[in-house]
Structure formats: structure tokens, C-alpha cells
């Protein structure tokens, strides 16, 4: 919990210094870095390790920023995190930063899990319904999971809507087992 609160302070400091014109480029940078860290999670451990000197750790961290637009911002942030031996919270900072930027743009990212591919019309219909519920524009991150059998599961940081057939069957079985007692 302490790391999340610390990460929120760092992300708030970044967001408070942003111009509206910088928001999209920062968001793009966050998405690239988050993806990079997901594919190479050992990178964070290496940068946070005392096995390397501080300048080498900064060099490793900055290797993530080569394709980014706001390299000076990331260089400053990474330098601070490495100096304070807090690079392990970079994932939390990126997540919170993404949420704050999306909130500022009145958007929310929703992970939508479905059993199989759906048509664009159906996805649009789900998106409109979620927009009505959440009061924000919805960015869908669609994942396929046949285990839910059908329907969908929509997840944000603060909300879970489980409309899956699997969940409905589990509820039905619970009701039936209570009636038998």
C-alpha cells in the first residue's frame, strides 16, 4: 500500500506539470513503457538492484526511453527513482499516470473479456452501455477467454461487471444447492 501511495505522488507531480498538448504524447510513452516492462519484467529488478553501480542502472532504465517522445521527463523520473532506490514502483507509477491522464480526458480503460470474437456492432453496443454506466468514454482492451462460455466480463480499476454465462451458471448452482437443504 505504501508503494502505491508513493507512486500516486510521483504520477500526480507529472500530471500537474503537463500542458494539454503534452497529454497524448505522455500517454503514448506510458503505453510503450508498460508494454516493454511486461515483456521484460526482469528489467525493473536489474535497475533496482545494488549489483550495478547507479550510473549503469540509469543507463539500463534509459534504454526503455529510446523510442519515447518525452525522454527528458523519463530521464529525470528514473534518476530520482534510482537514487532513492524506488525503481520497483515504476509499474505502479505508470499505471496511476495512465489512469490520471485518462481521467483528465474523461476516459476509462475497460478490460473486456469475451468467450469468442464478437462483431464490431456488438462491441460498440457493449461500449455504449459501459459508457452510460461509467459516465466516461470507454477504451476497450478486449481479451478472449473461452472459459467464460459466453457473455462478457468488464473490469476497470474500481468496477467488475460479470455478465458471463459461467458466472450465471455458478449462481444458479448455488441457488439450487440452497433449496435442497
C-alpha positions as a Python dict, from the first residue, in 0.01 Angstrom:
ca = {
    (1, 'X'): (0, 0, 0),
    (2, 'X'): (287, 235, 82),
    (3, 'X'): (433, 184, -266),
    (4, 'X'): (101, 268, -430),
    (5, 'X'): (70, 590, -231),
    (6, 'X'): (426, 686, -321),
    (7, 'X'): (360, 602, -688),
    (8, 'X'): (49, 821, -680),
    (9, 'X'): (255, 1117, -555),
    (10, 'X'): (504, 1075, -839),
    (11, 'X'): (232, 1042, -1102),
    (12, 'X'): (46, 1342, -959),
    (13, 'X'): (364, 1550, -985),
    (14, 'X'): (395, 1455, -1352),
    (15, 'X'): (29, 1522, -1435),
    (16, 'X'): (24, 1857, -1254),
    (17, 'X'): (308, 1981, -1473),
    (18, 'X'): (152, 1873, -1803),
    (19, 'X'): (10, 2101, -2069),
    (20, 'X'): (-294, 1972, -2255),
    (21, 'X'): (-80, 1940, -2567),
    (22, 'X'): (158, 1701, -2387),
    (23, 'X'): (-105, 1462, -2254),
    (24, 'X'): (-129, 1239, -2561),
    (25, 'X'): (247, 1202, -2603),
    (26, 'X'): (290, 1116, -2234),
    (27, 'X'): (8, 861, -2259),
    (28, 'X'): (174, 706, -2566),
    (29, 'X'): (505, 689, -2376),
    (30, 'X'): (333, 523, -2079),
    (31, 'X'): (178, 258, -2304),
    (32, 'X'): (513, 182, -2471),
    (33, 'X'): (697, 155, -2139),
    (34, 'X'): (425, -56, -1977),
    (35, 'X'): (436, -294, -2271),
    (36, 'X'): (816, -305, -2257),
    (37, 'X'): (814, -385, -1885),
    (38, 'X'): (550, -656, -1931),
    (39, 'X'): (767, -829, -2191),
    (40, 'X'): (1086, -790, -1984),
    (41, 'X'): (989, -774, -1613),
    (42, 'X'): (1345, -859, -1507),
    (43, 'X'): (1446, -513, -1633),
    (44, 'X'): (1288, -349, -1326),
    (45, 'X'): (1471, -588, -1094),
    (46, 'X'): (1803, -517, -1269),
    (47, 'X'): (1755, -140, -1244),
    (48, 'X'): (1656, -164, -878),
    (49, 'X'): (1947, -394, -789),
    (50, 'X'): (2253, -278, -599),
    (51, 'X'): (2460, -523, -807),
    (52, 'X'): (2514, -248, -1064),
    (53, 'X'): (2651, 99, -1000),
    (54, 'X'): (2397, 381, -1006),
    (55, 'X'): (2509, 517, -1346),
    (56, 'X'): (2479, 169, -1504),
    (57, 'X'): (2130, 128, -1358),
    (58, 'X'): (2029, 463, -1506),
    (59, 'X'): (2171, 357, -1841),
    (60, 'X'): (1965, 35, -1830),
    (61, 'X'): (1650, 229, -1738),
    (62, 'X'): (1705, 486, -2011),
    (63, 'X'): (1728, 208, -2268),
    (64, 'X'): (1347, 188, -2232),
    (65, 'X'): (1311, 552, -2336),
    (66, 'X'): (1483, 537, -2675),
    (67, 'X'): (1155, 529, -2870),
    (68, 'X'): (975, 780, -2648),
    (69, 'X'): (894, 1144, -2714),
    (70, 'X'): (944, 1282, -2363),
    (71, 'X'): (1287, 1141, -2286),
    (72, 'X'): (1391, 1427, -2057),
    (73, 'X'): (1091, 1373, -1830),
    (74, 'X'): (1161, 999, -1803),
    (75, 'X'): (1533, 1057, -1752),
    (76, 'X'): (1456, 1287, -1457),
    (77, 'X'): (1199, 1048, -1307),
    (78, 'X'): (1421, 743, -1347),
    (79, 'X'): (1717, 929, -1199),
    (80, 'X'): (1516, 1015, -888),
    (81, 'X'): (1375, 664, -853),
    (82, 'X'): (1717, 504, -889),
    (83, 'X'): (1882, 745, -647),
    (84, 'X'): (1611, 673, -385),
    (85, 'X'): (1617, 301, -469),
    (86, 'X'): (1249, 305, -563),
    (87, 'X'): (1256, 193, -925),
    (88, 'X'): (1046, -107, -825),
    (89, 'X'): (739, 122, -813),
    (90, 'X'): (776, 235, -1174),
    (91, 'X'): (497, -4, -1282),
    (92, 'X'): (261, 148, -1024),
    (93, 'X'): (360, 498, -1134),
    (94, 'X'): (290, 418, -1499),
    (95, 'X'): (-47, 261, -1414),
    (96, 'X'): (-156, 552, -1197),
    (97, 'X'): (-27, 803, -1451),
    (98, 'X'): (-229, 635, -1725),
    (99, 'X'): (-542, 641, -1505),
    (100, 'X'): (-495, 1010, -1418),
    (101, 'X'): (-443, 1110, -1781),
    (102, 'X'): (-743, 910, -1898),
    (103, 'X'): (-950, 1064, -1618),
    (104, 'X'): (-839, 1410, -1727),
    (105, 'X'): (-956, 1321, -2079),
    (106, 'X'): (-1285, 1183, -1935),
    (107, 'X'): (-1193, 833, -2049),
    (108, 'X'): (-1157, 497, -1878),
    (109, 'X'): (-983, 180, -1988),
    (110, 'X'): (-1201, -129, -1958),
    (111, 'X'): (-1067, -481, -1989),
    (112, 'X'): (-1342, -670, -2169),
    (113, 'X'): (-1313, -1048, -2153),
    (114, 'X'): (-1529, -1238, -2402),
    (115, 'X'): (-1553, -1608, -2489),
    (116, 'X'): (-1500, -1562, -2864),
    (117, 'X'): (-1463, -1291, -3125),
    (118, 'X'): (-1760, -1057, -3145),
    (119, 'X'): (-1865, -830, -3430),
    (120, 'X'): (-1778, -461, -3417),
    (121, 'X'): (-2151, -381, -3376),
    (122, 'X'): (-2176, -594, -3061),
    (123, 'X'): (-1853, -447, -2919),
    (124, 'X'): (-1982, -97, -2995),
    (125, 'X'): (-2309, -177, -2818),
    (126, 'X'): (-2121, -303, -2511),
    (127, 'X'): (-1900, 7, -2522),
    (128, 'X'): (-2203, 240, -2532),
    (129, 'X'): (-2363, 57, -2238),
    (130, 'X'): (-2040, 79, -2038),
    (131, 'X'): (-2014, 450, -2123),
    (132, 'X'): (-2364, 504, -1982),
    (133, 'X'): (-2275, 313, -1663),
    (134, 'X'): (-1934, 475, -1610),
    (135, 'X'): (-2013, 824, -1740),
    (136, 'X'): (-1689, 833, -1939),
    (137, 'X'): (-1569, 744, -2285),
    (138, 'X'): (-1461, 381, -2286),
    (139, 'X'): (-1138, 240, -2427),
    (140, 'X'): (-1184, -134, -2465),
    (141, 'X'): (-899, -377, -2412),
    (142, 'X'): (-1056, -696, -2549),
    (143, 'X'): (-931, -1035, -2435),
    (144, 'X'): (-1059, -1376, -2543),
    (145, 'X'): (-1115, -1642, -2275),
    (146, 'X'): (-1331, -1939, -2379),
    (147, 'X'): (-1363, -2045, -2012),
    (148, 'X'): (-1636, -1785, -1953),
    (149, 'X'): (-1851, -1976, -2208),
    (150, 'X'): (-2036, -1665, -2329),
    (151, 'X'): (-2139, -1315, -2229),
    (152, 'X'): (-1864, -1086, -2103),
    (153, 'X'): (-1669, -968, -1801),
    (154, 'X'): (-1585, -596, -1791),
    (155, 'X'): (-1320, -478, -1546),
    (156, 'X'): (-1180, -138, -1453),
    (157, 'X'): (-965, -46, -1154),
    (158, 'X'): (-1278, 10, -947),
    (159, 'X'): (-1556, -193, -1111),
    (160, 'X'): (-1631, -551, -1213),
    (161, 'X'): (-1932, -639, -1424),
    (162, 'X'): (-1958, -1016, -1465),
    (163, 'X'): (-2221, -1100, -1724),
    (164, 'X'): (-2059, -1429, -1822),
    (165, 'X'): (-2257, -1746, -1870),
    (166, 'X'): (-2012, -1925, -1641),
    (167, 'X'): (-2089, -1681, -1358),
    (168, 'X'): (-2463, -1716, -1412),
    (169, 'X'): (-2435, -2097, -1401),
    (170, 'X'): (-2235, -2081, -1077),
    (171, 'X'): (-2504, -1857, -923),
    (172, 'X'): (-2776, -2095, -1042),
    (173, 'X'): (-2597, -2393, -885),
    (174, 'X'): (-2566, -2206, -555),
    (175, 'X'): (-2938, -2128, -555),
    (176, 'X'): (-3025, -2490, -632),
    (177, 'X'): (-2795, -2623, -359),
    (178, 'X'): (-2956, -2387, -102),
    (179, 'X'): (-3305, -2506, -200),
    (180, 'X'): (-3205, -2871, -148),
    (181, 'X'): (-3106, -2804, 214),
}
